[in-house]
């Protein structure tokens, strides 16, 4: 590797600095660009206790990266031991002490915890298990009682010392340091950044900044808080933990006690609050007081230790994603992600950094080879699906592609690639970016890939749920003689151009999607727009109010009227409409007359825009955008609706951006189950939305009880959850 090869790292938290050191050790030049440096970063707030994943302070579910995390954490475990041995604890802030983990039941009754213990037992130093290892200073009756425990040596990091040590290391190793906030989208501006910093690759370690520069709405904050107490006599010799349970609805069910540094300080935690952005917390907050008292009750000697008056409560926002840690290369680019570590940034730091460096080396070694865009080989024996993506968000999770055992080839513009959420990269078999996104260049790319991988035409399909590509996909099918709806079935319904808009329309507006199979309606999905038509033009974004939708139930008087009208509309257009796909309609229902009269405003051959498709997942288990792709792939299985007992009524509110700098974000609080999608973060400068897909945040509500949902919906539809100046 040539020494002059430079890499740009965005972010100077623990991931950014650790990656920089690993790159320098491999002979790379490194430039680090960050808005903030230690101590003004979230890494300084970390609990910084090494743990086998999943960590005690986190929200994990079943993350795609859990198995990879086990390798990453062991790389870090050995590295921390080496650093402590070579440089000493006083210099690095790394201390090797025992950590004890406690359980309310015998581990044999807790399969996941038992599995975790068995996995780590042979990998860590000084492993022990049993109630006999528990100090008599622990109150075994507190915290619902303790029935089992295990212990092992665990690195514990004083982040105030360690982050400064890392920063000094990268400076001494010759890394260039630039204090600047990068806000541009990395994929769109890749070449500009590479040219400006004279680099061969970009590594995104920006944490929550990825919401903006990586276009990742799956990322959100896990707010954590720590209370610091003084321990001048070193009474607390090791760490004590009771982990957060995924089955718990409590934001504070953790005991997290860790001696920091030379044992003059102990940190007490820990808090796990998702989607909370505020960082001003104190012991006056009831949840902090409950956290603090819980630790004191569990380990009574703590009661004699005074608070650190200068720094009693620290609050930080851990960056997390719906699919956990993101250590990925953006396909067909020189961009790499190392972010989303949640409460495990210290634990995973060296492992993630090393994998990132290995990926960069592999990319550079392959750069002169003919095929540099494939993530993995295409199996010519399987069906190969060509997915077109140009402008719109991808609007589908793509995990179903893996279940169908297909090759998935993405033919995209550069703007189309930026619409792919990082967690979706793993489902892509091959990616090709087209500088000219039109039919001739798409056909050329298809034929090139078909020849390179010896694909059979009858095993190929062209699909999309990008509105701008619907007709292109049909034209490709026609030109290549592939199965699926053809241009004459699609063209009249592109860009919502089939129906002329009446000049004067009164009443309520409904958005309706239908799944069509073999020309017949297989699923009917109506929802009502929250405001009467007269309040806003249909094609305009309402900048001062949310754009909100509520499902229409079968018992609603409008439901049968809308269904009958849709059937008649399709009959009127027969046979020239898509026979296997999803169609979307805007319909006005005049409720001011004695007889409700529907009026067709728009009709188009695509699944619903915005996030409307998400409404029908909690409601009836149907993912409209996924079905649009499935039907283009030739799926013949009919949609299966949830049994009624499992259905949840649902609503959606989308909040457009406003001009200004984001100063404060408030977490929405509802009785209903809530899913939030962020496109903003504090300090971000916004310009007004130019479409409903360019939103600040969106809230999906679901509830078994209609009245509760309606109450929450009315609240969400009338409030704003972020401020700008």
N, C-alpha and C positions, 0 to 999 in steps of 0.2 A: 504494500500500500504506500503510495507516495505521501511524503510528509506534508506537502503543501495542500493536499486535499482538505478543504474546509467544510465544516458542518455548522449550520445555524440551529441553535437551540432557543426556543421561545419559552420563557419562564425560568425563574431562579429559585424554585422551591426545592424540596429534597429530590424530586425526580429529575429536574433539570440539571442540578449541580452534580448528582451522581452519574447521570448520563454523560456529562461533560468530562468527568474524570475517566470514565471507561473509554471514551473516544480518544482522549489524550494518550492513554496507556497503549492504544493501538496505533498511535502515530498520526492521528488526524489533527488538523488545526480546528479550533473551536471558537465560535463567536456566540456569546450569550446575550440575548436581548430580553429585558424584563422591565416591567413598570416598577416593581418593588423588589427589594432584597432584604435578607435577614437584618433585623428582627421583625420587620413589618410584613410578615407573610404567615399564611396559615400553618406552615410546617412547624413554626415555633410554638404553636398552641397544642401540637399533637401530644397524646399520652405517651407515645413512643416506647411501648412495651412490645417486644417481639412476640408474635403469636403464630401458632399453626392455624391456617385459615379453616373456617371463617373466623374472623376476629371477634372478640367480646363486644367491642363498641362498633356495631355496624348493622346494616339491614341487608340481608344477603339473598334470601329466597333460594333459587337454583341458578346461580350465575353461570354463564358459559365459560368463564375464565377460572372457575374454582379449581379444576384439576391442574391447570397451568400454574395457578397461584402456589401450589404446594412445592413445585420446583423452584419458583422465584424466591419463596421465603427461605428455603434451605440454602440457596446461594447467598442470601443476605446473612443468614445465621453464621455461616462459616466466615464470611467477610468481616462481620462485626468482631468475631473472636480474633481474627488476624489483626485487625486495626487496633484493638485493645492491647494485644500483645506487643505490637511493634511501636505504637505511639503512646500508650498509657491512657488511663482513664481521665486524668486531669486535663490532658491536652484535647482529647477527642470528645469527652462527655459520655463515652460508652462504658457501662458497668455491667459485669456479668454476675447476676444474682439469681436466687431461686424465686420462682413464681408459682403460686399455688392456686389451683382452679377448683371451685367448690360446686356441689350439685345437691339439689333437693331430693333426689332419689338415687338409689344404687344405679350405677351406670348400665348394668345389664338391663334395666328397665327403660333406658334412654338410648335407642339404637344409633342415632346420629352422633351423640356425644361419645358413645362407646367406640364407634368407628373412628372418630377423630382421635381419641386417646390411643387406640391400637396403631394408627398410622404414624403418630409422632413418637411413640414410646422408644422405638429402636433408633430414632434419628437424632434425638436430643441428648444432652449430657445430664447425668444425675437424676434420671427418671425414677420416681417413687409413687406408690399409690396406697391409699388406705386412710382411715380415720386417725391412725396413730401418728401420721405426719403432721397433724394439725396442732398448732401451738395452743397452749391452754389460755392464751390471751383472746382467742376467738370465741365469740358468743354463738355457739352452735344452735341455739334456739331462735336466733333472730333470722330475718329473711326467710320465713316459712320453714326453718329448720334445715340442717345440713346432714345428708346421709352418706356422702361419698366425696372423695377429693383425690387429685393427683398433683404432682409437683415436678418441676424440672428446672434446669438452669436456663435462664432467658436473658438475652441482652436487653438492657434498659438504657435509654438514651436521654441525656440532658440536652434537649433541643437548643437551648440558648447557647451552649458551648459547641454542640455538634454542628449546627448550621453555620456558625461563624468559622469553625474549622474547615468545613467543606468549601466555603467561599474563599478562605485563604488558600486552600489547596488549588482551586482552579486558577486563582490569580498567579500563584507561584509556578504552576505548570505552563503558564503562558496563554491562557484563554483570554480572548478579547471580551471586555464587559461593556455593554451599552445599556444605559437606562432610558427606556423608551417603551411606550405602549403600542403594540401592534394590534390593529383592529380590523384589518382587511381579511377577507376570506382567503384561506391559504391555497385552496385549489384554483380559484379564479386568478389569483395573483402569484401563483407559484414561480413563474419565470422572472417576474419583476423582483421578487425577493431573492431568488438565486443569483440574479445579476447584481443586485445592489450590494449584497454581502459576499459576493464572489464565492458562493458555496455550491457543493455538489448535492446536498440534501438538507431537508428541514425537519426538525424534530419538535413536535408540539407537546410541551409540558406545561401548558397554561392553566390546567385545572378548570375551574368554572369559566374561564375565558373561552373555553372550547365551545360554549353555547353560541358565541359570536363568530369566532374565527374558523371553527370547524363545522358550523351549521348543525350542531348536535342538540336537538330539542329533547333527547332522551336523558340529558344530563341535568342534575339538580343538586342542591346542597343538602348535606346531612349536618345539621348544626350540632356541635358538641361544646361542652363547657367543663372546665376543671376548677376546683377550689384548691388553693395552695395554702399549706400550713407549715410552720417552722418546726424543725425537729433538731434542735441544737445538740441533743445528747445521742442522736442516732437510735432512737427506740425502735423504729420500724426498719427491719433488716431486709425484708423481701416484699414481693408484690402479692396481692390477693385479689382474685377476680371471681365474680359471678356474672356469666355472660347474658346478653340480651337474648330472649327467646323469640323466634319468628312467629310463634303462635300467640305472643302477648300483644295486646293493644296499648300497652303502657309505653310512654316515651321515656320513662325512668324506672327501669327494673334491673339496673346494673349496679354491681359493686365493683369499683375499680380503684385500688389503692396501690400506689407505686412510689417508692422512695426515689427521689431525683438527685442525680449528681452524687456528691460526697455524703449523702444522707442528712444534709442539713435542711432539706425540704422534702415534703411529701405532697403528692398531688392526689386529689380525690375526685372521682367521677362515677359514672360517666353518662352523658346525655346523648340520646339519639333522636333528633327531631328532623323529619324530612320536610323539605320545601320551606324551611324557616330561614329567612335572610337577615334578620336583625341580629346585630352583634353586641348590643348594649344589655348585658345581664349582670345581676348582682345577687348577693345573698337575700335581698329583699324579694326576689322572684320566688314564688312558692315552690316551683319545680327544682330550683337550685337548692333551696333550703331542705327540701325532701331528699335530694341526692346527698347532700352534705350529712344530714342526720342519719341517713341509712348507713353510710360508711362508719360513722361514729358508733352506732349501735352494734355493728358487726365486729368492729375492732375497738373495744372500749378504751385502750390506752391512747387513742387519738384524741379523746376528750380533753386531755391535759395539754395538748399542743395548740399554741396560739395561731391565729390567722396571719398570713403574710400581709401586713397592712398596706404595703405599696403595690401589691399585685395579687389580691386575694382571689379574684375570679377572672379566668381567661375564657374567651369564647372564640370559636373558629368555625368556618364553614368547610366541611370536607367535601371535595368534589366526587360525585357518584353518578353512575348511569343505571338505567333500567336493566342493563345486562352486565353490570359490574365493570371490572378493569378493562381498559382499552389499550392494548399493546399491539398495534397493527401498522402495516404499510397501506397507504391509500393506493389501490391498484393503478398501474399505468402512470404513476407519478414518482417523484423523489421525496414525498412527504410521509412522515412517520408520526404515529401518535403514541404517547406514553402518558396516559392520564386516567382519571376516574378511579383512583385507588381507595376512595372512601376513608374509613378509619384504619387502613392498613398501609399507608404510604411509607412509613419507616420500615415495616416488616418486609415489604416487597421491593424496596428501592433498588438494591443491587441486582436482584434477579431480573427485574424489568429493564433496567439500564443495560445489562449485558445482552439480553435478547434483542433489544433495539439496535445495539452496536452490531451484533451478528447479522441482523437483517439488512443493515446498511452495507456491510461488507459484501453480503450475497448480491445485493442489487448492483453494486459497483462492478463486481466480478462478471455479472451477466450483461452488463450494459452494451457490450459490443456483439452480443449474440443475436441471432435473427429474431427470436421471440422473447421480448422482455416484458410482456404484459400479462402472461398467464400466471395465475396464482397456483394452479395445479393443472395437470394434463386433462384433456377432454377425452372421455371414453367413447369411442365411435360406436360402441355396441348399444349405448343408451340413447334415449331421445335427447336432442339438443334444442334448447329454447333460446331464441335470440330476443332479448329484452331491449326495447328502444326507450331512451330517456333523454329528453332535451331540456325542458323548462320546469315542469311541475314537480313538486315533491313526489317521491315514489309511491307513497300511500299504500304500502303493503309490507308486511314483515319478512317475506321471502323464505321463512323457515319451512313453509309447506313444500318448497321446491326440493329441499333435501329429502323430505319424506317421500316424494315421488321419484327419487333417485334419477334426476335429470341433470344434464349439463346445463348450466346457466351462463350464457354469454351476454355481456352487457355491451351494447353499441350505443355510445353516448357522446354528446357534446361535452365540453369542459364544464359548462354550466349544469348539464345533466348529472355529471359525476358528483358535483357538490351537493346534490339533493339526496345522495345515499347516506344514510345514517351509518357511522363507523361499524356498528355491530353487524351490519348486513354484508360487509366485505367477505366474510368467511363463506357465504353462500355462492359467491361468484367464481365460476370456473375460469373465466377469461374476460378481460376488459379491453376494449379498444376505443380510444378517444378519436372522434372525427372532427377535424378543423372546419370542414364544410358539411353541415348536417342537412343533406338533401337526398332524394331518391337515388341518383347515380352513385354517389359516394357510399350510401348504405348498401347498395347492391354489390359494389366492388368489395367492400369489407366482408360481406356475407360470403361471396365466392372465394375470397382469399382464405378465410377461416375454414370454409368447407373443404377446400383443397388441401390446406396444411394438415388438417386432422382427419382426412379421408372420410368425411361424413356423407351419409346417404340422405338425399333430399327428402325421401318419405319419412325420415325420422327427425325432420327439422320443423320447427314452428316459429312464427314471428308473433310476439305479443307486446302489449304496452298498456299502461293505464295513465300515461301522460296525454292530456287532452290534445296537445299540439302534434302528437305522433299517431293518433288514431287512424287518420287517413293514410299517412306514410306506411304504417304497418299493413293496411289493406292493399296498398299499391305494391308493396314488396311481395305479398302473397300472390298477387295476380302476375307480376313479372316473373316470379320464380315457380309459378304453378304449385304453390303450397296450399295445404288445407286451411280453411277458415273463411270468415266473411270477406267479401271482395269490395272494391271501391264503390260500385254502384249501390251497395247496401249501406255504405258508411257516409258517402259524400253529402247526401241531403241533410245529415244530422251532425255535421261538423261545425264547430264554433257557434252552436246554438242558433243556427240560421234558418231553421225550417219554418218557424212560425213568426208572423209579424206581430209586433207588440201593439196592443190596442192603445189608443190615445188616453182614454179614461177608463180606469179599472178601480173598482172599490172592493172592500172586504179584506179577507185574510189570505196570506200567502202560504202555500205549502210547497215543500221540496219533496219529490217522490222519486225513488229509484225502484226499478224492477229488474229482477234476474230473468232473462229470457232464454229458454232452452227449446230448440227445435221450433222456434217461432211462437211459443206459448209462454205466458207468465208463470214462472216457477216460484217466485217470491216477490212479495209486495211490501215496500218499505217507505211509508209516508211519515213525514215530520212537519211540524208547523213552525214557521218563522214567528218570532215573538211579537212583532209589531205589525200593525195594519199597514196595508200597501201605501196608503197616503202619507205615511210618516217618512218614507225614504224611497228614492228611486231604486229599482230592483238591481241595477248594475253598479251602484255606488257603494263604497265602504262608508259606514257610519262612524266617523272618527270620534265622536264624543260619547258613543254608547256601544255596548257589546253587540255582536251579531250572534243571536241566540236561537237555538232550535230545541223543540220538545217533541218526542215521539207521539204519534197519533195512534191511540188504542183502537182495537176493533169495535169496542162499545161506544166510541165517539160517533155521534150522528154523521159527521163528515166522512167517516171511513168508507162506508158502502158507496156513497156518492162519488168519491174520488176513485175507488176501484172500478166502478162501472164506467166512469168517464175515461179512465186509462185504457180499459179494454176496447172501448169504441174508438179511441184515438189510434191504437195500433191497427185495428181493423181498417180504419180509413187510410192508413199508410201501407197496407198490405199490397203486394208481397215484398215491397222494397225497403224493409228495415232489417237491422242485424238480427239474425236468427239464433245466435249463440253468443250472449254477452250481457252487459248491463247497460240499461238506458236510464237517463235522468230527465226529469221534468220539473218545471216551475209552473204551478197552477194557482190561479186566483179563484177564491170561492166567495161569491157575492152573498153575504149573509144579511144584507140590508133589505132584501126583497122577501116576499112570502115563501118563495121556493129558492133554495140555495142553488146558484147557477155557477158551474165551473167555467173558467176561461183559460185556455192554454196560452202561456206566455213564452215558454221556451221548451225545446226538446233537443236532446243531444245524445250521441252514442258513446257515453262514457259513464263511469261510476261517479258518485257525487263529489263535488269540489270540497275544499277546506278539509275539515276533519269530520264531516257529517257521517261518513261511513262508520266511524267508531261508535255511533249511537246504537247500532243494531248488534254489536258484539255482546254487551252485558244484557241487552234486552232479549234477543232470541238466538244468540250464538252465531250470527251470520256476519261474515266479513265481506262486504260488498266488493271492495277493491281486489281482494284475493280471488273472489269468484270471477271477476272480470278477466283476470289472468288465467285462471283454471280453464274457463270455457274456451279461451283462445288456444289453449294447449290441447283441446279435444276432450276435456273431461265430460263424462256422460252421467256421472253420479248426481242425483238431485240433492238440493240443500236440505239438511236435517235441522229442524228447529228444536231448540231446547224444550224439554217438558215444562209445562206451565209453572210447576213448583220452583223451578230454577231460574225463571225469567225475572229480570229486574227492569223496572221502568227507567228510562234514561233521558238525559238532557245535555246540551252542549252550549257553552258560552265562549265566544272567541273575542279577544280584546285587541283591537288595532293599536298600532304604535302611535305615539304622539311626539311632536317635535320637542326636543330638549334632552338634557342629561338625566338619567335615572338616578334619583336620590334615595328612594326607599321602596322596598317591595314588602307587601304584607301577605302572609300565608292565608288563603281562604279557609274558613272553618264552617263546615256544614254537618248536618246529621247524616246525609247521604255519603256513600262511598265516593271518594274523590280521586280522580287522576288528573295531574297537572302537567302541561307541556310548556316549558319555558323557552322563549327566544330572546330574553333580556337578562341582564345582570346589573347590579349596582355600579354606577360610574359609566355605563355605556351611553354614548350619544346616539339618539334616535332621530330619524326623519319620519314623517308621516307615512303610514302604510299606503302602498299603491294597489293592493289587492287584499282580499280576506285571507290569502295564504301567507301574507307578509305580516304576521301577527306578533304581538308582544307575549301573550300567554293565552292558553286555552284551558278550559276546565270541563272535564267530563264527569257528570254526576250520575249515579245509579242507586236505586232504592227499591226494596220490595213493596214499599207503601207509596201509593200514588200521591196522597195528600202531603206526605213529608217531602217527596221529590218536588212537588209543585211549590211548596214553601221555600225550599232551597233554591229552586230555579228562579223564582221571583226575586230573591235576594241577590243571587249572582247576576241577574240581568239588569240590576239597577245600581251596581257598585263598580268601583275601580280598585284594583289591587296594586297599583304602582303609581309613584309620583315622579314628575319631571320638573326641572327648572331650566 
